[in-house]
Every structure is written in C-alpha cells, then in structure tokens.
Amino acid sequence: MRCFTVEFLRQPVPFDSGPLDDEETARAADEMFALLDAEENEAKTR
C-alpha cells in the first residue's frame, strides 16, 4: 500500500481540479493516516 501511495503521489495530475480547501485536505490526510495505521497494525500481528 505504501509503495502505491508514493508512486501515485509522484505522478503528475492530468488536470487542474482547482485548489483544495482545508476541510478536504484534512479529510484526505485523516483517511490516509487511518489506512497507514491499519497497515502498520496488521504487520505487527503477523
């Protein structure tokens, strides 16, 4: 998952969707951190 995220973020955006507001940015960050936490917790249980 982490490798996918890194590669995805390195790719240029093919269009300009306009600026993100703070709420959208915070929501995206919360979702990404939740995914990374779940991935980390899953790795610890193996």
N, C-alpha and C positions, 0 to 999 in steps of 0.2 A: 504494500500500500504506500509506504513512504517513497519508494522509488518512483512509483506512478505520479505521486503528488509533485515531487521535484521536477520530473520531466515535463509534466503538464504545465507547471508554472514557468518553465523556461521557454515554452513555445509562444511565439508572438500571437497576439489576439488579432483575428482576421477582420474585425470590425470594431468601431468605437461605439460602445453602448452608453456612453456618457459617464459622467462621474458617479461614483457610488457615494451614497450618504453614509453618515456614521453608523446608523442603525443597521444597514445592510452589511457593512464591513464587520461590525461587532457580531452579527448573527453568523456570518461565514466563518469568522475566527472561532466562535464557540463550537460550531459544528465540526470544524477541522480538529480542534483540540479534543473534543469528545471521541472522534474516530481514532486519533493517535493514542489517547488514554486506553481505549478499548483494545487496541492493537498491543500496547505495552503490557496490559494486564493479562491478555491471552498468552503472550510469550512467557510470562512469569509462571503460568500454571502448567507449562509443558515440561 
